[in-house]
Amino acid sequence: VGLLPGALGRRLARLERLGMVIILAGVFILPWIGGKIGLDLNVFWWFVGLPTEYLMQAVFIITGHGA
């Protein structure tokens, strides 16, 4: 928040105490809601699963184990 303009930094700093709740909601509640309405809202998969798959594929290709 130190790099943001004063007013925006103060507003963001107030959210800091709710940070863990926001993260947990993104990991658990968004996929549940997405399942109910038919959308892929799995944030964990977007930020962890997909990059891991691409990294594994690159390692497999480099080591000669991938297609």
CHARMM-style PDB file with segment names, atoms N, HN, CA, C and O in Angstrom:
ATOM      1  N   VAL     1       0.817  -1.194   0.000  1.00  0.00      PROA
ATOM      2  CA  VAL     1       0.000   0.000   0.000  1.00  0.00      PROA
ATOM      3  C   VAL     1       0.858   1.254   0.000  1.00  0.00      PROA
ATOM      4  O   VAL     1       0.347   2.346  -0.245  1.00  0.00      PROA
ATOM      5  N   GLY     2       2.144   1.120   0.268  1.00  0.00      PROA
ATOM      6  HN  GLY     2       2.559   0.233   0.467  1.00  0.00      PROA
ATOM      7  CA  GLY     2       3.019   2.277   0.312  1.00  0.00      PROA
ATOM      8  C   GLY     2       3.236   2.927  -1.043  1.00  0.00      PROA
ATOM      9  O   GLY     2       3.589   4.105  -1.105  1.00  0.00      PROA
ATOM     10  N   LEU     3       3.037   2.199  -2.119  1.00  0.00      PROA
ATOM     11  HN  LEU     3       2.750   1.242  -2.069  1.00  0.00      PROA
ATOM     12  CA  LEU     3       3.238   2.750  -3.457  1.00  0.00      PROA
ATOM     13  C   LEU     3       1.984   3.393  -4.025  1.00  0.00      PROA
ATOM     14  O   LEU     3       2.051   4.099  -5.031  1.00  0.00      PROA
ATOM     15  N   LEU     4       0.853   3.159  -3.399  1.00  0.00      PROA
ATOM     16  HN  LEU     4       0.799   2.585  -2.582  1.00  0.00      PROA
ATOM     17  CA  LEU     4      -0.406   3.706  -3.898  1.00  0.00      PROA
ATOM     18  C   LEU     4      -0.599   5.144  -3.432  1.00  0.00      PROA
ATOM     19  O   LEU     4      -0.013   5.558  -2.431  1.00  0.00      PROA
ATOM     20  N   PRO     5      -1.414   5.903  -4.150  1.00  0.00      PROA
ATOM     21  CA  PRO     5      -1.762   7.245  -3.666  1.00  0.00      PROA
ATOM     22  C   PRO     5      -2.435   7.153  -2.297  1.00  0.00      PROA
ATOM     23  O   PRO     5      -3.041   6.132  -1.969  1.00  0.00      PROA
ATOM     24  N   GLY     6      -2.330   8.200  -1.511  1.00  0.00      PROA
ATOM     25  HN  GLY     6      -1.838   9.029  -1.777  1.00  0.00      PROA
ATOM     26  CA  GLY     6      -2.790   8.198  -0.123  1.00  0.00      PROA
ATOM     27  C   GLY     6      -4.180   7.653   0.110  1.00  0.00      PROA
ATOM     28  O   GLY     6      -4.351   6.747   0.926  1.00  0.00      PROA
ATOM     29  N   ALA     7      -5.185   8.179  -0.586  1.00  0.00      PROA
ATOM     30  HN  ALA     7      -5.045   8.914  -1.249  1.00  0.00      PROA
ATOM     31  CA  ALA     7      -6.568   7.759  -0.350  1.00  0.00      PROA
ATOM     32  C   ALA     7      -6.769   6.293  -0.712  1.00  0.00      PROA
ATOM     33  O   ALA     7      -7.424   5.554   0.023  1.00  0.00      PROA
ATOM     34  N   LEU     8      -6.214   5.874  -1.831  1.00  0.00      PROA
ATOM     35  HN  LEU     8      -5.682   6.474  -2.429  1.00  0.00      PROA
ATOM     36  CA  LEU     8      -6.367   4.479  -2.256  1.00  0.00      PROA
ATOM     37  C   LEU     8      -5.612   3.541  -1.317  1.00  0.00      PROA
ATOM     38  O   LEU     8      -6.091   2.450  -1.007  1.00  0.00      PROA
ATOM     39  N   GLY     9      -4.439   3.966  -0.869  1.00  0.00      PROA
ATOM     40  HN  GLY     9      -4.051   4.853  -1.121  1.00  0.00      PROA
ATOM     41  CA  GLY     9      -3.655   3.166   0.065  1.00  0.00      PROA
ATOM     42  C   GLY     9      -4.377   2.956   1.389  1.00  0.00      PROA
ATOM     43  O   GLY     9      -4.347   1.857   1.943  1.00  0.00      PROA
ATOM     44  N   ARG    10      -5.020   3.992   1.897  1.00  0.00      PROA
ATOM     45  HN  ARG    10      -5.044   4.885   1.447  1.00  0.00      PROA
ATOM     46  CA  ARG    10      -5.764   3.860   3.157  1.00  0.00      PROA
ATOM     47  C   ARG    10      -6.947   2.911   2.999  1.00  0.00      PROA
ATOM     48  O   ARG    10      -7.229   2.110   3.891  1.00  0.00      PROA
ATOM     49  N   ARG    11      -7.638   3.001   1.866  1.00  0.00      PROA
ATOM     50  HN  ARG    11      -7.410   3.651   1.141  1.00  0.00      PROA
ATOM     51  CA  ARG    11      -8.788   2.112   1.635  1.00  0.00      PROA
ATOM     52  C   ARG    11      -8.339   0.654   1.555  1.00  0.00      PROA
ATOM     53  O   ARG    11      -8.992  -0.234   2.103  1.00  0.00      PROA
ATOM     54  N   LEU    12      -7.223   0.416   0.872  1.00  0.00      PROA
ATOM     55  HN  LEU    12      -6.692   1.137   0.427  1.00  0.00      PROA
ATOM     56  CA  LEU    12      -6.715  -0.945   0.754  1.00  0.00      PROA
ATOM     57  C   LEU    12      -6.191  -1.451   2.097  1.00  0.00      PROA
ATOM     58  O   LEU    12      -6.339  -2.634   2.405  1.00  0.00      PROA
ATOM     59  N   ALA    13      -5.588  -0.585   2.891  1.00  0.00      PROA
ATOM     60  HN  ALA    13      -5.468   0.376   2.640  1.00  0.00      PROA
ATOM     61  CA  ALA    13      -5.064  -0.982   4.197  1.00  0.00      PROA
ATOM     62  C   ALA    13      -6.185  -1.444   5.124  1.00  0.00      PROA
ATOM     63  O   ALA    13      -5.970  -2.316   5.965  1.00  0.00      PROA
ATOM     64  N   ARG    14      -7.374  -0.873   4.980  1.00  0.00      PROA
ATOM     65  HN  ARG    14      -7.549  -0.164   4.297  1.00  0.00      PROA
ATOM     66  CA  ARG    14      -8.501  -1.305   5.816  1.00  0.00      PROA
ATOM     67  C   ARG    14      -8.923  -2.734   5.487  1.00  0.00      PROA
ATOM     68  O   ARG    14      -9.483  -3.421   6.341  1.00  0.00      PROA
ATOM     69  N   LEU    15      -8.663  -3.191   4.265  1.00  0.00      PROA
ATOM     70  HN  LEU    15      -8.208  -2.633   3.571  1.00  0.00      PROA
ATOM     71  CA  LEU    15      -9.012  -4.561   3.884  1.00  0.00      PROA
ATOM     72  C   LEU    15      -8.023  -5.591   4.422  1.00  0.00      PROA
ATOM     73  O   LEU    15      -8.302  -6.790   4.395  1.00  0.00      PROA
ATOM     74  N   GLU    16      -6.875  -5.138   4.909  1.00  0.00      PROA
ATOM     75  HN  GLU    16      -6.648  -4.164   4.931  1.00  0.00      PROA
ATOM     76  CA  GLU    16      -5.820  -6.053   5.323  1.00  0.00      PROA
ATOM     77  C   GLU    16      -6.283  -7.022   6.410  1.00  0.00      PROA
ATOM     78  O   GLU    16      -5.905  -8.193   6.390  1.00  0.00      PROA
ATOM     79  N   ARG    17      -7.078  -6.562   7.338  1.00  0.00      PROA
ATOM     80  HN  ARG    17      -7.385  -5.610   7.355  1.00  0.00      PROA
ATOM     81  CA  ARG    17      -7.531  -7.445   8.421  1.00  0.00      PROA
ATOM     82  C   ARG    17      -8.496  -8.512   7.921  1.00  0.00      PROA
ATOM     83  O   ARG    17      -8.698  -9.517   8.601  1.00  0.00      PROA
ATOM     84  N   LEU    18      -9.091  -8.319   6.758  1.00  0.00      PROA
ATOM     85  HN  LEU    18      -8.927  -7.502   6.206  1.00  0.00      PROA
ATOM     86  CA  LEU    18     -10.004  -9.305   6.178  1.00  0.00      PROA
ATOM     87  C   LEU    18      -9.331 -10.181   5.129  1.00  0.00      PROA
ATOM     88  O   LEU    18      -9.995 -10.974   4.462  1.00  0.00      PROA
ATOM     89  N   GLY    19      -8.020 -10.042   4.979  1.00  0.00      PROA
ATOM     90  HN  GLY    19      -7.480  -9.397   5.520  1.00  0.00      PROA
ATOM     91  CA  GLY    19      -7.299 -10.731   3.914  1.00  0.00      PROA
ATOM     92  C   GLY    19      -7.489 -12.235   3.897  1.00  0.00      PROA
ATOM     93  O   GLY    19      -7.747 -12.810   2.840  1.00  0.00      PROA
ATOM     94  N   MET    20      -7.366 -12.886   5.053  1.00  0.00      PROA
ATOM     95  HN  MET    20      -7.156 -12.418   5.912  1.00  0.00      PROA
ATOM     96  CA  MET    20      -7.489 -14.343   5.099  1.00  0.00      PROA
ATOM     97  C   MET    20      -8.903 -14.784   4.751  1.00  0.00      PROA
ATOM     98  O   MET    20      -9.083 -15.802   4.084  1.00  0.00      PROA
ATOM     99  N   VAL    21      -9.893 -14.046   5.185  1.00  0.00      PROA
ATOM    100  HN  VAL    21      -9.747 -13.218   5.728  1.00  0.00      PROA
ATOM    101  CA  VAL    21     -11.287 -14.375   4.857  1.00  0.00      PROA
ATOM    102  C   VAL    21     -11.510 -14.247   3.356  1.00  0.00      PROA
ATOM    103  O   VAL    21     -12.182 -15.085   2.754  1.00  0.00      PROA
ATOM    104  N   ILE    22     -10.953 -13.210   2.753  1.00  0.00      PROA
ATOM    105  HN  ILE    22     -10.407 -12.530   3.242  1.00  0.00      PROA
ATOM    106  CA  ILE    22     -11.097 -13.015   1.312  1.00  0.00      PROA
ATOM    107  C   ILE    22     -10.431 -14.156   0.549  1.00  0.00      PROA
ATOM    108  O   ILE    22     -10.993 -14.655  -0.426  1.00  0.00      PROA
ATOM    109  N   ILE    23      -9.250 -14.571   0.977  1.00  0.00      PROA
ATOM    110  HN  ILE    23      -8.794 -14.166   1.769  1.00  0.00      PROA
ATOM    111  CA  ILE    23      -8.549 -15.672   0.311  1.00  0.00      PROA
ATOM    112  C   ILE    23      -9.324 -16.972   0.459  1.00  0.00      PROA
ATOM    113  O   ILE    23      -9.492 -17.704  -0.516  1.00  0.00      PROA
ATOM    114  N   LEU    24      -9.798 -17.270   1.669  1.00  0.00      PROA
ATOM    115  HN  LEU    24      -9.661 -16.676   2.461  1.00  0.00      PROA
ATOM    116  CA  LEU    24     -10.570 -18.501   1.873  1.00  0.00      PROA
ATOM    117  C   LEU    24     -11.857 -18.500   1.065  1.00  0.00      PROA
ATOM    118  O   LEU    24     -12.255 -19.536   0.532  1.00  0.00      PROA
ATOM    119  N   ALA    25     -12.505 -17.360   0.969  1.00  0.00      PROA
ATOM    120  HN  ALA    25     -12.182 -16.518   1.402  1.00  0.00      PROA
ATOM    121  CA  ALA    25     -13.715 -17.266   0.149  1.00  0.00      PROA
ATOM    122  C   ALA    25     -13.382 -17.534  -1.311  1.00  0.00      PROA
ATOM    123  O   ALA    25     -14.144 -18.206  -2.007  1.00  0.00      PROA
ATOM    124  N   GLY    26     -12.259 -17.021  -1.780  1.00  0.00      PROA
ATOM    125  HN  GLY    26     -11.640 -16.476  -1.215  1.00  0.00      PROA
ATOM    126  CA  GLY    26     -11.861 -17.256  -3.159  1.00  0.00      PROA
ATOM    127  C   GLY    26     -11.539 -18.704  -3.446  1.00  0.00      PROA
ATOM    128  O   GLY    26     -11.795 -19.195  -4.546  1.00  0.00      PROA
ATOM    129  N   VAL    27     -10.975 -19.398  -2.461  1.00  0.00      PROA
ATOM    130  HN  VAL    27     -10.767 -18.999  -1.568  1.00  0.00      PROA
ATOM    131  CA  VAL    27     -10.584 -20.791  -2.668  1.00  0.00      PROA
ATOM    132  C   VAL    27     -11.753 -21.753  -2.494  1.00  0.00      PROA
ATOM    133  O   VAL    27     -11.837 -22.747  -3.215  1.00  0.00      PROA
ATOM    134  N   PHE    28     -12.654 -21.484  -1.561  1.00  0.00      PROA
ATOM    135  HN  PHE    28     -12.586 -20.676  -0.975  1.00  0.00      PROA
ATOM    136  CA  PHE    28     -13.721 -22.439  -1.273  1.00  0.00      PROA
ATOM    137  C   PHE    28     -15.100 -22.015  -1.771  1.00  0.00      PROA
ATOM    138  O   PHE    28     -15.826 -22.829  -2.342  1.00  0.00      PROA
ATOM    139  N   ILE    29     -15.461 -20.776  -1.567  1.00  0.00      PROA
ATOM    140  HN  ILE    29     -14.871 -20.115  -1.103  1.00  0.00      PROA
ATOM    141  CA  ILE    29     -16.826 -20.348  -1.880  1.00  0.00      PROA
ATOM    142  C   ILE    29     -17.016 -20.090  -3.373  1.00  0.00      PROA
ATOM    143  O   ILE    29     -18.053 -20.450  -3.930  1.00  0.00      PROA
ATOM    144  N   LEU    30     -16.033 -19.472  -4.031  1.00  0.00      PROA
ATOM    145  HN  LEU    30     -15.191 -19.178  -3.579  1.00  0.00      PROA
ATOM    146  CA  LEU    30     -16.181 -19.213  -5.466  1.00  0.00      PROA
ATOM    147  C   LEU    30     -16.363 -20.492  -6.289  1.00  0.00      PROA
ATOM    148  O   LEU    30     -17.241 -20.519  -7.152  1.00  0.00      PROA
ATOM    149  N   PRO    31     -15.573 -21.559  -6.064  1.00  0.00      PROA
ATOM    150  CA  PRO    31     -15.825 -22.787  -6.832  1.00  0.00      PROA
ATOM    151  C   PRO    31     -17.206 -23.383  -6.544  1.00  0.00      PROA
ATOM    152  O   PRO    31     -17.839 -23.939  -7.442  1.00  0.00      PROA
ATOM    153  N   TRP    32     -17.670 -23.271  -5.313  1.00  0.00      PROA
ATOM    154  HN  TRP    32     -17.156 -22.819  -4.584  1.00  0.00      PROA
ATOM    155  CA  TRP    32     -18.992 -23.792  -4.965  1.00  0.00      PROA
ATOM    156  C   TRP    32     -20.077 -23.023  -5.717  1.00  0.00      PROA
ATOM    157  O   TRP    32     -20.990 -23.620  -6.287  1.00  0.00      PROA
ATOM    158  N   ILE    33     -19.969 -21.696  -5.713  1.00  0.00      PROA
ATOM    159  HN  ILE    33     -19.227 -21.211  -5.251  1.00  0.00      PROA
ATOM    160  CA  ILE    33     -20.936 -20.870  -6.444  1.00  0.00      PROA
ATOM    161  C   ILE    33     -20.841 -21.161  -7.939  1.00  0.00      PROA
ATOM    162  O   ILE    33     -21.862 -21.266  -8.619  1.00  0.00      PROA
ATOM    163  N   GLY    34     -19.622 -21.291  -8.448  1.00  0.00      PROA
ATOM    164  HN  GLY    34     -18.793 -21.205  -7.895  1.00  0.00      PROA
ATOM    165  CA  GLY    34     -19.436 -21.593  -9.862  1.00  0.00      PROA
ATOM    166  C   GLY    34     -20.078 -22.908 -10.256  1.00  0.00      PROA
ATOM    167  O   GLY    34     -20.642 -23.022 -11.344  1.00  0.00      PROA
ATOM    168  N   GLY    35     -19.998 -23.906  -9.381  1.00  0.00      PROA
ATOM    169  HN  GLY    35     -19.540 -23.813  -8.497  1.00  0.00      PROA
ATOM    170  CA  GLY    35     -20.646 -25.184  -9.651  1.00  0.00      PROA
ATOM    171  C   GLY    35     -22.156 -25.057  -9.715  1.00  0.00      PROA
ATOM    172  O   GLY    35     -22.814 -25.742 -10.498  1.00  0.00      PROA
ATOM    173  N   LYS    36     -22.698 -24.184  -8.894  1.00  0.00      PROA
ATOM    174  HN  LYS    36     -22.164 -23.628  -8.258  1.00  0.00      PROA
ATOM    175  CA  LYS    36     -24.152 -23.982  -8.882  1.00  0.00      PROA
ATOM    176  C   LYS    36     -24.647 -23.277 -10.142  1.00  0.00      PROA
ATOM    177  O   LYS    36     -25.739 -23.574 -10.629  1.00  0.00      PROA
ATOM    178  N   ILE    37     -23.851 -22.343 -10.676  1.00  0.00      PROA
ATOM    179  HN  ILE    37     -22.965 -22.102 -10.280  1.00  0.00      PROA
ATOM    180  CA  ILE    37     -24.310 -21.577 -11.837  1.00  0.00      PROA
ATOM    181  C   ILE    37     -23.676 -22.043 -13.147  1.00  0.00      PROA
ATOM    182  O   ILE    37     -23.968 -21.492 -14.209  1.00  0.00      PROA
ATOM    183  N   GLY    38     -22.810 -23.053 -13.075  1.00  0.00      PROA
ATOM    184  HN  GLY    38     -22.573 -23.500 -12.213  1.00  0.00      PROA
ATOM    185  CA  GLY    38     -22.239 -23.621 -14.290  1.00  0.00      PROA
ATOM    186  C   GLY    38     -21.031 -22.888 -14.849  1.00  0.00      PROA
ATOM    187  O   GLY    38     -20.763 -22.976 -16.047  1.00  0.00      PROA
ATOM    188  N   LEU    39     -20.295 -22.165 -14.010  1.00  0.00      PROA
ATOM    189  HN  LEU    39     -20.513 -22.093 -13.037  1.00  0.00      PROA
ATOM    190  CA  LEU    39     -19.083 -21.468 -14.440  1.00  0.00      PROA
ATOM    191  C   LEU    39     -17.870 -22.032 -13.715  1.00  0.00      PROA
ATOM    192  O   LEU    39     -17.982 -22.517 -12.590  1.00  0.00      PROA
ATOM    193  N   ASP    40     -16.713 -21.967 -14.361  1.00  0.00      PROA
ATOM    194  HN  ASP    40     -16.621 -21.572 -15.276  1.00  0.00      PROA
ATOM    195  CA  ASP    40     -15.475 -22.404 -13.726  1.00  0.00      PROA
ATOM    196  C   ASP    40     -14.897 -21.243 -12.923  1.00  0.00      PROA
ATOM    197  O   ASP    40     -14.253 -20.357 -13.484  1.00  0.00      PROA
ATOM    198  N   LEU    41     -15.123 -21.247 -11.625  1.00  0.00      PROA
ATOM    199  HN  LEU    41     -15.646 -21.966 -11.169  1.00  0.00      PROA
ATOM    200  CA  LEU    41     -14.606 -20.199 -10.747  1.00  0.00      PROA
ATOM    201  C   LEU    41     -13.566 -20.745  -9.770  1.00  0.00      PROA
ATOM    202  O   LEU    41     -13.410 -20.223  -8.666  1.00  0.00      PROA
ATOM    203  N   ASN    42     -12.859 -21.792 -10.179  1.00  0.00      PROA
ATOM    204  HN  ASN    42     -12.985 -22.216 -11.076  1.00  0.00      PROA
ATOM    205  CA  ASN    42     -11.863 -22.410  -9.319  1.00  0.00      PROA
ATOM    206  C   ASN    42     -10.562 -21.609  -9.374  1.00  0.00      PROA
ATOM    207  O   ASN    42      -9.695 -21.870 -10.207  1.00  0.00      PROA
ATOM    208  N   VAL    43     -10.442 -20.644  -8.488  1.00  0.00      PROA
ATOM    209  HN  VAL    43     -11.148 -20.431  -7.812  1.00  0.00      PROA
ATOM    210  CA  VAL    43      -9.302 -19.730  -8.463  1.00  0.00      PROA
ATOM    211  C   VAL    43      -8.014 -20.480  -8.159  1.00  0.00      PROA
ATOM    212  O   VAL    43      -6.969 -20.154  -8.722  1.00  0.00      PROA
ATOM    213  N   PHE    44      -8.064 -21.474  -7.284  1.00  0.00      PROA
ATOM    214  HN  PHE    44      -8.913 -21.739  -6.826  1.00  0.00      PROA
ATOM    215  CA  PHE    44      -6.875 -22.256  -6.942  1.00  0.00      PROA
ATOM    216  C   PHE    44      -6.305 -22.921  -8.187  1.00  0.00      PROA
ATOM    217  O   PHE    44      -5.089 -22.937  -8.381  1.00  0.00      PROA
ATOM    218  N   TRP    45      -7.169 -23.467  -9.027  1.00  0.00      PROA
ATOM    219  HN  TRP    45      -8.157 -23.454  -8.870  1.00  0.00      PROA
ATOM    220  CA  TRP    45      -6.716 -24.120 -10.256  1.00  0.00      PROA
ATOM    221  C   TRP    45      -6.057 -23.105 -11.198  1.00  0.00      PROA
ATOM    222  O   TRP    45      -5.036 -23.402 -11.818  1.00  0.00      PROA
ATOM    223  N   TRP    46      -6.647 -21.906 -11.301  1.00  0.00      PROA
ATOM    224  HN  TRP    46      -7.476 -21.665 -10.797  1.00  0.00      PROA
ATOM    225  CA  TRP    46      -6.082 -20.886 -12.193  1.00  0.00      PROA
ATOM    226  C   TRP    46      -4.678 -20.485 -11.766  1.00  0.00      PROA
ATOM    227  O   TRP    46      -3.787 -20.353 -12.606  1.00  0.00      PROA
ATOM    228  N   PHE    47      -4.472 -20.289 -10.462  1.00  0.00      PROA
ATOM    229  HN  PHE    47      -5.196 -20.396  -9.780  1.00  0.00      PROA
ATOM    230  CA  PHE    47      -3.205 -19.749  -9.978  1.00  0.00      PROA
ATOM    231  C   PHE    47      -2.167 -20.811  -9.631  1.00  0.00      PROA
ATOM    232  O   PHE    47      -0.973 -20.513  -9.614  1.00  0.00      PROA
ATOM    233  N   VAL    48      -2.592 -22.041  -9.354  1.00  0.00      PROA
ATOM    234  HN  VAL    48      -3.562 -22.283  -9.368  1.00  0.00      PROA
ATOM    235  CA  VAL    48      -1.643 -23.081  -8.969  1.00  0.00      PROA
ATOM    236  C   VAL    48      -1.651 -24.237  -9.969  1.00  0.00      PROA
ATOM    237  O   VAL    48      -0.591 -24.658 -10.432  1.00  0.00      PROA
ATOM    238  N   GLY    49      -2.816 -24.747 -10.300  1.00  0.00      PROA
ATOM    239  HN  GLY    49      -3.677 -24.405  -9.924  1.00  0.00      PROA
ATOM    240  CA  GLY    49      -2.918 -25.931 -11.147  1.00  0.00      PROA
ATOM    241  C   GLY    49      -2.400 -25.737 -12.556  1.00  0.00      PROA
ATOM    242  O   GLY    49      -1.575 -26.520 -13.027  1.00  0.00      PROA
ATOM    243  N   LEU    50      -2.871 -24.709 -13.231  1.00  0.00      PROA
ATOM    244  HN  LEU    50      -3.541 -24.073 -12.848  1.00  0.00      PROA
ATOM    245  CA  LEU    50      -2.442 -24.481 -14.617  1.00  0.00      PROA
ATOM    246  C   LEU    50      -0.947 -24.195 -14.741  1.00  0.00      PROA
ATOM    247  O   LEU    50      -0.290 -24.815 -15.577  1.00  0.00      PROA
ATOM    248  N   PRO    51      -0.378 -23.282 -13.944  1.00  0.00      PROA
ATOM    249  CA  PRO    51       1.073 -23.064 -14.055  1.00  0.00      PROA
ATOM    250  C   PRO    51       1.875 -24.329 -13.738  1.00  0.00      PROA
ATOM    251  O   PRO    51       2.915 -24.575 -14.349  1.00  0.00      PROA
ATOM    252  N   THR    52       1.393 -25.132 -12.781  1.00  0.00      PROA
ATOM    253  HN  THR    52       0.548 -24.932 -12.285  1.00  0.00      PROA
ATOM    254  CA  THR    52       2.085 -26.371 -12.447  1.00  0.00      PROA
ATOM    255  C   THR    52       2.052 -27.338 -13.614  1.00  0.00      PROA
ATOM    256  O   THR    52       3.053 -27.994 -13.902  1.00  0.00      PROA
ATOM    257  N   GLU    53       0.916 -27.436 -14.291  1.00  0.00      PROA
ATOM    258  HN  GLU    53       0.103 -26.903 -14.058  1.00  0.00      PROA
ATOM    259  CA  GLU    53       0.823 -28.312 -15.460  1.00  0.00      PROA
ATOM    260  C   GLU    53       1.785 -27.882 -16.551  1.00  0.00      PROA
ATOM    261  O   GLU    53       2.482 -28.716 -17.130  1.00  0.00      PROA
ATOM    262  N   TYR    54       1.830 -26.581 -16.839  1.00  0.00      PROA
ATOM    263  HN  TYR    54       1.264 -25.904 -16.369  1.00  0.00      PROA
ATOM    264  CA  TYR    54       2.737 -26.083 -17.870  1.00  0.00      PROA
ATOM    265  C   TYR    54       4.194 -26.327 -17.485  1.00  0.00      PROA
ATOM    266  O   TYR    54       5.004 -26.701 -18.334  1.00  0.00      PROA
ATOM    267  N   LEU    55       4.530 -26.119 -16.226  1.00  0.00      PROA
ATOM    268  HN  LEU    55       3.872 -25.815 -15.537  1.00  0.00      PROA
ATOM    269  CA  LEU    55       5.891 -26.347 -15.765  1.00  0.00      PROA
ATOM    270  C   LEU    55       6.262 -27.823 -15.860  1.00  0.00      PROA
ATOM    271  O   LEU    55       7.360 -28.162 -16.302  1.00  0.00      PROA
ATOM    272  N   MET    56       5.356 -28.696 -15.451  1.00  0.00      PROA
ATOM    273  HN  MET    56       4.464 -28.421 -15.093  1.00  0.00      PROA
ATOM    274  CA  MET    56       5.620 -30.133 -15.551  1.00  0.00      PROA
ATOM    275  C   MET    56       5.805 -30.545 -17.007  1.00  0.00      PROA
ATOM    276  O   MET    56       6.711 -31.316 -17.324  1.00  0.00      PROA
ATOM    277  N   GLN    57       4.959 -30.039 -17.887  1.00  0.00      PROA
ATOM    278  HN  GLN    57       4.223 -29.413 -17.630  1.00  0.00      PROA
ATOM    279  CA  GLN    57       5.071 -30.362 -19.310  1.00  0.00      PROA
ATOM    280  C   GLN    57       6.423 -29.911 -19.861  1.00  0.00      PROA
ATOM    281  O   GLN    57       7.053 -30.636 -20.631  1.00  0.00      PROA
ATOM    282  N   ALA    58       6.867 -28.719 -19.471  1.00  0.00      PROA
ATOM    283  HN  ALA    58       6.355 -28.130 -18.846  1.00  0.00      PROA
ATOM    284  CA  ALA    58       8.166 -28.218 -19.926  1.00  0.00      PROA
ATOM    285  C   ALA    58       9.301 -29.093 -19.411  1.00  0.00      PROA
ATOM    286  O   ALA    58      10.230 -29.404 -20.157  1.00  0.00      PROA
ATOM    287  N   VAL    59       9.237 -29.491 -18.151  1.00  0.00      PROA
ATOM    288  HN  VAL    59       8.483 -29.238 -17.544  1.00  0.00      PROA
ATOM    289  CA  VAL    59      10.274 -30.355 -17.582  1.00  0.00      PROA
ATOM    290  C   VAL    59      10.280 -31.703 -18.286  1.00  0.00      PROA
ATOM    291  O   VAL    59      11.350 -32.235 -18.581  1.00  0.00      PROA
ATOM    292  N   PHE    60       9.115 -32.262 -18.559  1.00  0.00      PROA
ATOM    293  HN  PHE    60       8.246 -31.830 -18.319  1.00  0.00      PROA
ATOM    294  CA  PHE    60       9.046 -33.546 -19.255  1.00  0.00      PROA
ATOM    295  C   PHE    60       9.635 -33.452 -20.656  1.00  0.00      PROA
ATOM    296  O   PHE    60      10.341 -34.361 -21.091  1.00  0.00      PROA
ATOM    297  N   ILE    61       9.357 -32.376 -21.357  1.00  0.00      PROA
ATOM    298  HN  ILE    61       8.784 -31.637 -21.004  1.00  0.00      PROA
ATOM    299  CA  ILE    61       9.896 -32.206 -22.711  1.00  0.00      PROA
ATOM    300  C   ILE    61      11.412 -32.028 -22.661  1.00  0.00      PROA
ATOM    301  O   ILE    61      12.135 -32.612 -23.468  1.00  0.00      PROA
ATOM    302  N   ILE    62      11.887 -31.225 -21.720  1.00  0.00      PROA
ATOM    303  HN  ILE    62      11.299 -30.751 -21.065  1.00  0.00      PROA
ATOM    304  CA  ILE    62      13.331 -30.986 -21.603  1.00  0.00      PROA
ATOM    305  C   ILE    62      14.072 -32.271 -21.259  1.00  0.00      PROA
ATOM    306  O   ILE    62      15.165 -32.512 -21.771  1.00  0.00      PROA
ATOM    307  N   THR    63      13.489 -33.097 -20.398  1.00  0.00      PROA
ATOM    308  HN  THR    63      12.600 -32.902 -19.982  1.00  0.00      PROA
ATOM    309  CA  THR    63      14.157 -34.331 -19.979  1.00  0.00      PROA
ATOM    310  C   THR    63      13.897 -35.497 -20.924  1.00  0.00      PROA
ATOM    311  O   THR    63      14.419 -36.591 -20.712  1.00  0.00      PROA
ATOM    312  N   GLY    64      13.098 -35.276 -21.963  1.00  0.00      PROA
ATOM    313  HN  GLY    64      12.674 -34.387 -22.136  1.00  0.00      PROA
ATOM    314  CA  GLY    64      12.860 -36.330 -22.946  1.00  0.00      PROA
ATOM    315  C   GLY    64      11.765 -37.304 -22.572  1.00  0.00      PROA
ATOM    316  O   GLY    64      11.672 -38.376 -23.170  1.00  0.00      PROA
ATOM    317  N   HSD    65      10.935 -36.966 -21.602  1.00  0.00      PROA
ATOM    318  HN  HSD    65      11.010 -36.096 -21.116  1.00  0.00      PROA
ATOM    319  CA  HSD    65       9.856 -37.859 -21.183  1.00  0.00      PROA
ATOM    320  C   HSD    65       8.489 -37.423 -21.694  1.00  0.00      PROA
ATOM    321  O   HSD    65       7.500 -38.126 -21.487  1.00  0.00      PROA
ATOM    322  N   GLY    66       8.422 -36.292 -22.345  1.00  0.00      PROA
ATOM    323  HN  GLY    66       9.226 -35.721 -22.513  1.00  0.00      PROA
ATOM    324  CA  GLY    66       7.132 -35.777 -22.811  1.00  0.00      PROA
ATOM    325  C   GLY    66       6.983 -35.902 -24.309  1.00  0.00      PROA
ATOM    326  O   GLY    66       7.920 -36.241 -25.031  1.00  0.00      PROA
ATOM    327  N   ALA    67       5.779 -35.618 -24.749  1.00  0.00      PROA
ATOM    328  HN  ALA    67       5.017 -35.342 -24.163  1.00  0.00      PROA
ATOM    329  CA  ALA    67       5.520 -35.709 -26.190  1.00  0.00      PROA
ATOM    330  C   ALA    67       5.737 -34.370 -26.851  1.00  0.00      PROA
ATOM    331  OT1 ALA    67       5.568 -34.245 -28.064  1.00  0.00      PROA
TER     332      ALA     67
END
